[in-house]
Amino acid sequence: LILEDCAPALVAPCKSKEEMTTIPIPGIKPEIFHLLLYYSYGGKVAEDELKANARDVINAADTYGVVGLKLEAEAALLASTAITIDNVIELLLYADQKNCALLKEAAVDFFLGNLKESQKLSFENVPSHIMKDLMAAMAREKTESDAGSDAIDLSIARVSTLRKKLHDKGLDVDGSREAMIALLGENS
């Protein structure tokens, strides 16, 4: 029951065996899988462990649907990584691949804060759908001075705002910006 709630993708391999046997877990280091199970059974992973293993934890948590751990590891990665002109494209692509919306937003914000330096980068390998995030960030930057309004335009809202609204409604807080906006739209 605990795994069904915290790591749904781990349940099927465990149920498919009638007797105790070894279940292969490819591509995940044993110590990372230990953290995944520890978290799934109610443990709190230390911040320094999350920072030291953030990408491995994100990959494992994403694979096995341990959303809370993935979000904590994403926050730890963001807190422990200085976004620079040298790593911003790589971080953006990783964030897009793993649906790490907060990391993706930080990378896009970096572009906006460093427009002159960003012009030197090659965007050849950046998927075109990321332009929506860039456009949302530009629109948000323009309208953030209107913070006194209760009405929030979800299409340009910060990831933290979208996640809070989803959480308040008891909905899944993981996913891309577009998925979060769509889910809020379906449940408004």
Backbone as CSV, one residue per row, in Angstrom:
resi,resn,N_x,N_y,N_z,CA_x,CA_y,CA_z,C_x,C_y,C_z
1,LEU,0.810,-1.207,0.000,0.000,0.000,0.000,0.847,1.262,0.000
2,ILE,1.942,1.256,0.747,2.793,2.438,0.795,3.382,2.707,-0.580
3,LEU,3.882,1.665,-1.233,4.468,1.853,-2.567,3.425,2.337,-3.567
4,GLU,2.198,1.859,-3.460,1.158,2.297,-4.390,0.941,3.796,-4.305
5,ASP,1.049,4.354,-3.103,0.864,5.793,-2.930,2.097,6.591,-3.325
6,CYS,3.278,6.103,-2.968,4.503,6.903,-3.127,5.314,6.579,-4.369
7,ALA,5.288,5.361,-4.831,6.098,4.956,-5.984,5.301,3.969,-6.838
8,PRO,4.258,4.452,-7.493,3.371,3.555,-8.234,4.055,2.701,-9.297
9,ALA,5.107,3.189,-9.899,5.794,2.425,-10.941,6.594,1.255,-10.373
10,LEU,6.801,1.228,-9.071,7.504,0.099,-8.438,6.565,-1.044,-8.078
11,VAL,5.283,-0.772,-8.061,4.318,-1.776,-7.619,4.219,-2.939,-8.602
12,ALA,4.117,-2.656,-9.887,3.933,-3.712,-10.887,5.038,-4.767,-10.860
13,PRO,6.320,-4.387,-10.852,7.356,-5.426,-10.802,7.288,-6.263,-9.519
14,CYS,6.881,-5.644,-8.437,6.807,-6.372,-7.168,5.629,-7.331,-7.135
15,LYS,4.529,-6.971,-7.759,3.334,-7.812,-7.758,3.428,-8.962,-8.764
16,SER,4.234,-8.803,-9.788,4.265,-9.799,-10.854,4.971,-11.089,-10.451
17,LYS,5.636,-11.106,-9.335,6.360,-12.287,-8.884,5.588,-12.969,-7.763
18,GLU,5.392,-14.273,-7.894,4.660,-15.002,-6.860,5.556,-15.379,-5.697
19,GLU,6.819,-15.538,-5.950,7.749,-15.850,-4.866,8.833,-14.790,-4.824
20,MET,9.527,-14.771,-3.719,10.580,-13.778,-3.568,11.677,-14.022,-4.602
21,THR,12.033,-12.960,-5.285,13.056,-13.057,-6.307,13.726,-11.697,-6.466
22,THR,14.804,-11.686,-7.189,15.507,-10.437,-7.460,14.830,-9.720,-8.620
23,ILE,14.609,-8.451,-8.452,14.011,-7.647,-9.513,15.080,-6.686,-10.013
24,PRO,15.445,-6.779,-11.283,16.482,-5.881,-11.805,15.982,-4.432,-11.867
25,ILE,16.826,-3.529,-11.454,16.533,-2.095,-11.506,17.652,-1.459,-12.346
26,PRO,17.502,-1.478,-13.661,18.586,-0.985,-14.530,18.740,0.526,-14.487
27,GLY,19.991,0.967,-14.579,20.285,2.382,-14.709,20.211,3.203,-13.441
28,ILE,20.014,2.556,-12.300,19.936,3.299,-11.044,20.948,2.708,-10.064
29,LYS,21.799,3.559,-9.534,22.792,3.116,-8.566,22.086,2.615,-7.308
30,PRO,22.636,1.582,-6.679,22.000,1.041,-5.467,21.758,2.088,-4.381
31,GLU,22.714,2.992,-4.180,22.540,4.002,-3.121,21.415,4.980,-3.461
32,ILE,21.181,5.217,-4.735,20.083,6.100,-5.159,18.756,5.371,-4.988
33,PHE,18.737,4.093,-5.324,17.512,3.315,-5.135,17.171,3.218,-3.648
34,HIS,18.196,3.112,-2.814,17.985,3.099,-1.362,17.301,4.402,-0.919
35,LEU,17.777,5.543,-1.437,17.154,6.827,-1.106,15.700,6.869,-1.564
36,LEU,15.443,6.327,-2.747,14.093,6.280,-3.299,13.164,5.477,-2.389
37,LEU,13.616,4.307,-1.970,12.800,3.477,-1.073,12.650,4.118,0.302
38,TYR,13.743,4.652,0.813,13.725,5.310,2.117,12.680,6.425,2.118
39,TYR,12.695,7.244,1.086,11.736,8.335,0.964,10.314,7.785,0.820
40,SER,10.154,6.759,0.003,8.835,6.181,-0.244,8.197,5.624,1.018
41,TYR,9.016,5.162,1.921,8.503,4.603,3.176,8.499,5.639,4.306
42,GLY,8.537,6.928,3.949,8.351,7.981,4.933,9.602,8.652,5.444
43,GLY,10.771,8.265,4.948,12.012,8.897,5.399,12.230,10.250,4.756
44,LYS,13.011,11.058,5.393,13.381,12.379,4.872,14.826,12.304,4.406
45,VAL,15.059,12.543,3.128,16.408,12.520,2.572,17.090,13.845,2.918
46,ALA,18.293,13.746,3.459,19.041,14.930,3.877,19.336,15.837,2.687
47,GLU,19.299,17.125,2.928,19.540,18.124,1.883,20.895,17.930,1.210
48,ASP,21.931,17.626,1.996,23.263,17.447,1.402,23.309,16.225,0.495
49,GLU,22.555,15.176,0.840,22.489,13.998,-0.042,21.751,14.332,-1.332
50,LEU,20.693,15.113,-1.201,19.947,15.523,-2.396,20.820,16.375,-3.309
51,LYS,21.545,17.319,-2.725,22.403,18.181,-3.537,23.506,17.386,-4.218
52,ALA,24.101,16.450,-3.496,25.210,15.659,-4.034,24.758,14.694,-5.132
53,ASN,23.499,14.271,-5.080,23.001,13.258,-6.014,21.757,13.721,-6.771
54,ALA,21.589,15.012,-6.914,20.333,15.564,-7.428,19.896,14.961,-8.759
55,ARG,20.766,14.932,-9.721,20.355,14.416,-11.040,20.015,12.928,-10.993
56,ASP,20.819,12.156,-10.277,20.526,10.726,-10.155,19.186,10.506,-9.454
57,VAL,18.918,11.304,-8.426,17.650,11.180,-7.694,16.486,11.609,-8.587
58,ILE,16.654,12.710,-9.311,15.595,13.151,-10.236,15.303,12.056,-11.254
59,ASN,16.353,11.485,-11.840,16.163,10.436,-12.848,15.410,9.244,-12.280
60,ALA,15.822,8.782,-11.097,15.184,7.618,-10.475,13.753,7.945,-10.062
61,ALA,13.561,9.084,-9.417,12.229,9.471,-8.956,11.285,9.682,-10.134
62,ASP,11.793,10.225,-11.222,10.981,10.417,-12.421,10.594,9.065,-13.021
63,THR,11.543,8.156,-13.070,11.286,6.822,-13.624,10.227,6.072,-12.834
64,TYR,10.273,6.174,-11.511,9.378,5.388,-10.662,8.230,6.189,-10.061
65,GLY,8.037,7.407,-10.502,6.872,8.176,-10.107,6.854,8.644,-8.658
66,VAL,8.024,8.890,-8.092,8.101,9.388,-6.719,8.188,10.920,-6.810
67,VAL,7.026,11.525,-6.997,6.937,12.937,-7.330,7.539,13.836,-6.250
68,GLY,7.208,13.600,-4.999,7.716,14.449,-3.926,9.231,14.490,-3.885
69,LEU,9.850,13.328,-4.012,11.307,13.246,-3.996,11.896,13.945,-5.218
70,LYS,11.254,13.785,-6.353,11.727,14.452,-7.575,11.708,15.965,-7.391
71,LEU,10.627,16.489,-6.830,10.521,17.930,-6.638,11.546,18.430,-5.621
72,GLU,11.788,17.666,-4.564,12.812,18.043,-3.580,14.207,18.029,-4.215
73,ALA,14.476,17.022,-5.029,15.782,16.936,-5.696,15.945,18.058,-6.717
74,GLU,14.863,18.412,-7.396,14.910,19.533,-8.345,15.254,20.827,-7.609
75,ALA,14.616,21.054,-6.471,14.909,22.259,-5.675,16.359,22.237,-5.184
76,ALA,16.834,21.061,-4.780,18.227,20.939,-4.323,19.201,21.194,-5.465
77,LEU,18.896,20.683,-6.648,19.746,20.925,-7.817,19.796,22.420,-8.129
78,LEU,18.660,23.046,-8.094,18.604,24.476,-8.383,19.376,25.272,-7.329
79,ALA,19.245,24.887,-6.062,19.940,25.597,-4.981,21.452,25.400,-5.022
80,SER,21.891,24.264,-5.543,23.322,23.953,-5.518,24.034,24.187,-6.845
81,THR,23.319,24.671,-7.841,23.906,24.869,-9.165,23.843,26.329,-9.554
82,ALA,24.977,26.881,-9.838,25.015,28.249,-10.359,24.739,28.168,-11.860
83,ILE,23.694,28.829,-12.281,23.397,28.855,-13.715,24.309,29.893,-14.347
84,THR,25.026,29.431,-15.359,25.972,30.300,-16.055,25.710,30.229,-17.557
85,ILE,26.357,31.086,-18.275,26.235,31.078,-19.731,26.771,29.761,-20.299
86,ASP,27.687,29.119,-19.573,28.283,27.861,-20.034,27.388,26.644,-19.812
87,ASN,26.470,26.701,-18.831,25.659,25.509,-18.542,24.163,25.712,-18.755
88,VAL,23.734,26.906,-19.113,22.310,27.199,-19.173,21.569,26.352,-20.213
89,ILE,22.149,26.140,-21.369,21.478,25.334,-22.407,21.349,23.888,-21.931
90,GLU,22.418,23.354,-21.368,22.388,21.963,-20.888,21.347,21.811,-19.782
91,LEU,21.281,22.762,-18.850,20.289,22.705,-17.769,18.870,22.831,-18.326
92,LEU,18.690,23.694,-19.294,17.381,23.878,-19.920,16.911,22.588,-20.594
93,LEU,17.803,21.952,-21.335,17.447,20.710,-22.025,17.164,19.588,-21.030
94,TYR,17.971,19.500,-19.983,17.733,18.490,-18.937,16.388,18.737,-18.259
95,ALA,16.133,19.976,-17.890,14.875,20.323,-17.229,13.687,19.993,-18.121
96,ASP,13.806,20.275,-19.399,12.727,19.973,-20.336,12.515,18.465,-20.450
97,GLN,13.596,17.723,-20.533,13.521,16.266,-20.670,12.863,15.611,-19.456
98,LYS,13.153,16.119,-18.262,12.660,15.505,-17.023,11.430,16.208,-16.452
99,ASN,10.867,17.151,-17.186,9.730,17.936,-16.694,10.021,18.589,-15.355
100,CYS,11.193,19.171,-15.233,11.577,19.929,-14.040,11.243,21.389,-14.315
101,ALA,9.996,21.733,-14.115,9.492,23.049,-14.495,10.178,24.187,-13.751
102,LEU,10.510,23.989,-12.483,11.165,25.044,-11.706,12.576,25.319,-12.228
103,LEU,13.323,24.265,-12.529,14.661,24.411,-13.099,14.591,25.055,-14.481
104,LYS,13.624,24.645,-15.260,13.437,25.204,-16.599,13.124,26.698,-16.507
105,GLU,12.261,27.061,-15.570,11.929,28.468,-15.376,13.158,29.274,-14.973
106,ALA,13.991,28.712,-14.111,15.213,29.404,-13.682,16.161,29.611,-14.863
107,ALA,16.276,28.612,-15.735,17.132,28.740,-16.917,16.593,29.819,-17.860
108,VAL,15.291,29.827,-18.062,14.671,30.839,-18.922,14.853,32.224,-18.308
109,ASP,14.675,32.335,-16.999,14.897,33.617,-16.319,16.350,34.075,-16.484
110,PHE,17.276,33.120,-16.476,18.683,33.460,-16.690,18.869,34.087,-18.072
111,PHE,18.234,33.494,-19.086,18.325,34.069,-20.433,17.858,35.519,-20.434
112,LEU,16.713,35.761,-19.808,16.155,37.115,-19.801,17.047,38.101,-19.054
113,GLY,17.711,37.625,-18.030,18.597,38.492,-17.266,19.957,38.680,-17.903
114,ASN,20.240,37.894,-18.924,21.557,37.938,-19.576,21.395,37.905,-21.092
115,LEU,20.552,38.764,-21.602,20.230,38.749,-23.033,21.449,38.932,-23.929
116,LYS,22.315,39.843,-23.567,23.479,40.116,-24.416,24.376,38.881,-24.532
117,GLU,24.687,38.254,-23.386,25.539,37.058,-23.395,24.821,35.876,-24.054
118,SER,23.507,35.795,-23.868,22.729,34.679,-24.414,22.715,34.681,-25.936
119,GLN,22.910,35.832,-26.539,22.915,35.920,-28.000,24.069,35.118,-28.611
120,LYS,25.101,34.868,-27.828,26.273,34.142,-28.316,26.051,32.634,-28.339
121,LEU,24.982,32.170,-27.691,24.728,30.732,-27.581,24.066,30.178,-28.837
122,SER,24.271,28.901,-29.054,23.586,28.213,-30.139,22.319,27.563,-29.579
123,PHE,21.206,27.877,-30.191,19.926,27.302,-29.784,19.496,26.196,-30.751
124,GLU,20.461,25.705,-31.494,20.200,24.696,-32.526,19.522,23.444,-31.964
125,ASN,19.938,22.993,-30.795,19.396,21.760,-30.213,18.250,22.007,-29.237
126,VAL,17.804,23.246,-29.120,16.718,23.574,-28.199,15.389,23.400,-28.935
127,PRO,14.498,22.547,-28.399,13.195,22.333,-29.052,12.391,23.630,-29.136
128,SER,11.648,23.765,-30.199,10.897,25.007,-30.424,9.822,25.246,-29.372
129,HIS,9.292,24.187,-28.743,8.232,24.401,-27.749,8.731,25.171,-26.517
130,ILE,10.029,25.249,-26.337,10.589,25.997,-25.208,10.366,27.498,-25.409
131,MET,10.111,27.897,-26.630,9.820,29.304,-26.894,8.604,29.772,-26.100
132,LYS,7.630,28.881,-25.858,6.457,29.253,-25.055,6.880,29.667,-23.655
133,ASP,7.829,28.942,-23.088,8.315,29.284,-21.756,9.027,30.630,-21.766
134,LEU,9.800,30.866,-22.804,10.505,32.135,-22.934,9.512,33.287,-23.096
135,MET,8.512,33.083,-23.913,7.493,34.120,-24.120,6.710,34.369,-22.828
136,ALA,6.374,33.313,-22.101,5.653,33.471,-20.828,6.498,34.260,-19.840
137,ALA,7.790,33.966,-19.800,8.683,34.682,-18.887,8.781,36.162,-19.264
138,MET,8.821,36.434,-20.556,8.881,37.831,-20.995,7.588,38.567,-20.625
139,ALA,6.460,37.919,-20.835,5.172,38.535,-20.482,5.052,38.701,-18.971
140,ARG,5.509,37.705,-18.231,5.454,37.763,-16.763,6.313,38.915,-16.250
141,GLU,7.492,39.061,-16.831,8.397,40.135,-16.431,7.734,41.497,-16.632
142,LYS,6.967,41.599,-17.684,6.293,42.845,-18.011,5.122,43.134,-17.061
143,THR,4.468,42.075,-16.569,3.259,42.254,-15.766,3.454,42.029,-14.270
144,GLU,4.654,41.658,-13.825,4.850,41.389,-12.401,4.648,42.629,-11.548
145,SER,4.693,43.780,-12.134,4.430,44.992,-11.370,2.952,45.114,-11.003
146,ASP,2.101,44.338,-11.659,0.666,44.336,-11.373,0.311,43.274,-10.342
147,ALA,1.173,43.037,-9.374,0.989,41.960,-8.397,-0.212,42.159,-7.492
148,GLY,-0.790,43.347,-7.432,-1.916,43.601,-6.555,-3.214,42.949,-7.006
149,SER,-3.278,42.489,-8.207,-4.504,41.894,-8.733,-4.694,40.477,-8.235
150,ASP,-5.947,40.122,-7.904,-6.255,38.750,-7.467,-6.335,37.791,-8.647
151,ALA,-6.686,38.303,-9.807,-6.798,37.468,-10.994,-5.399,37.159,-11.509
152,ILE,-5.127,35.864,-11.693,-3.813,35.434,-12.162,-3.972,34.839,-13.552
153,ASP,-3.160,35.314,-14.467,-3.127,34.748,-15.808,-2.243,33.499,-15.745
154,LEU,-2.860,32.338,-15.758,-2.106,31.092,-15.605,-1.069,30.897,-16.695
155,SER,-1.318,31.442,-17.871,-0.389,31.225,-18.986,0.976,31.857,-18.746
156,ILE,1.056,32.818,-17.814,2.343,33.445,-17.527,2.739,33.315,-16.060
157,ALA,1.964,32.577,-15.281,2.247,32.433,-13.850,3.552,31.678,-13.619
158,ARG,4.205,31.984,-12.520,5.419,31.266,-12.121,5.067,29.830,-11.773
159,VAL,6.040,28.946,-11.930,5.857,27.527,-11.626,5.427,27.344,-10.170
160,SER,6.033,28.086,-9.265,5.665,27.955,-7.849,4.195,28.300,-7.629
161,THR,3.680,29.289,-8.341,2.265,29.659,-8.239,1.384,28.546,-8.783
162,LEU,1.768,27.996,-9.931,0.992,26.897,-10.517,0.973,25.685,-9.585
163,ARG,2.137,25.348,-9.034,2.212,24.195,-8.131,1.379,24.429,-6.873
164,LYS,1.390,25.641,-6.340,0.594,25.925,-5.147,-0.888,25.774,-5.450
165,LYS,-1.330,26.297,-6.574,-2.740,26.172,-6.958,-3.130,24.703,-7.139
166,LEU,-2.250,23.923,-7.775,-2.522,22.493,-7.952,-2.587,21.791,-6.605
167,HIS,-1.632,22.074,-5.743,-1.586,21.463,-4.411,-2.848,21.808,-3.618
168,ASP,-3.246,23.066,-3.666,-4.442,23.505,-2.941,-5.699,22.773,-3.402
169,LYS,-5.702,22.337,-4.663,-6.847,21.605,-5.203,-6.685,20.090,-5.076
170,GLY,-5.561,19.660,-4.473,-5.313,18.230,-4.308,-4.928,17.535,-5.598
171,LEU,-4.331,18.271,-6.526,-3.959,17.723,-7.828,-2.460,17.481,-7.911
172,ASP,-2.045,16.721,-8.909,-0.636,16.394,-9.143,0.149,17.654,-9.472
173,VAL,1.261,17.867,-8.769,2.066,19.076,-8.966,3.263,18.848,-9.873
174,ASP,3.411,17.660,-10.412,4.541,17.357,-11.285,4.132,17.566,-12.731
175,GLY,5.088,17.914,-13.555,4.825,18.030,-14.976,5.327,19.339,-15.542
176,SER,5.157,19.469,-16.822,5.590,20.677,-17.517,4.642,21.821,-17.188
177,ARG,5.075,23.023,-17.507,4.239,24.212,-17.320,2.903,24.025,-18.043
178,GLU,2.957,23.541,-19.281,1.739,23.358,-20.079,0.793,22.352,-19.423
179,ALA,1.371,21.250,-18.893,0.540,20.228,-18.250,-0.122,20.783,-16.986
180,MET,0.628,21.568,-16.216,0.057,22.155,-14.997,-1.073,23.133,-15.332
181,ILE,-0.878,23.957,-16.354,-1.895,24.919,-16.765,-3.141,24.183,-17.251
182,ALA,-2.937,23.133,-18.052,-4.075,22.354,-18.555,-4.843,21.705,-17.414
183,LEU,-4.143,21.146,-16.454,-4.791,20.487,-15.314,-5.591,21.498,-14.492
184,LEU,-5.034,22.674,-14.294,-5.780,23.714,-13.577,-7.005,24.141,-14.368
185,GLY,-6.864,24.237,-15.680,-8.001,24.601,-16.524,-9.115,23.577,-16.472
186,GLU,-8.748,22.294,-16.454,-9.740,21.215,-16.379,-10.453,21.179,-15.030
187,ASN,-9.797,21.680,-14.000,-10.340,21.575,-12.648,-10.689,22.923,-12.030
188,SER,-11.058,23.880,-12.877,-11.416,25.188,-12.311,-12.916,25.348,-12.226
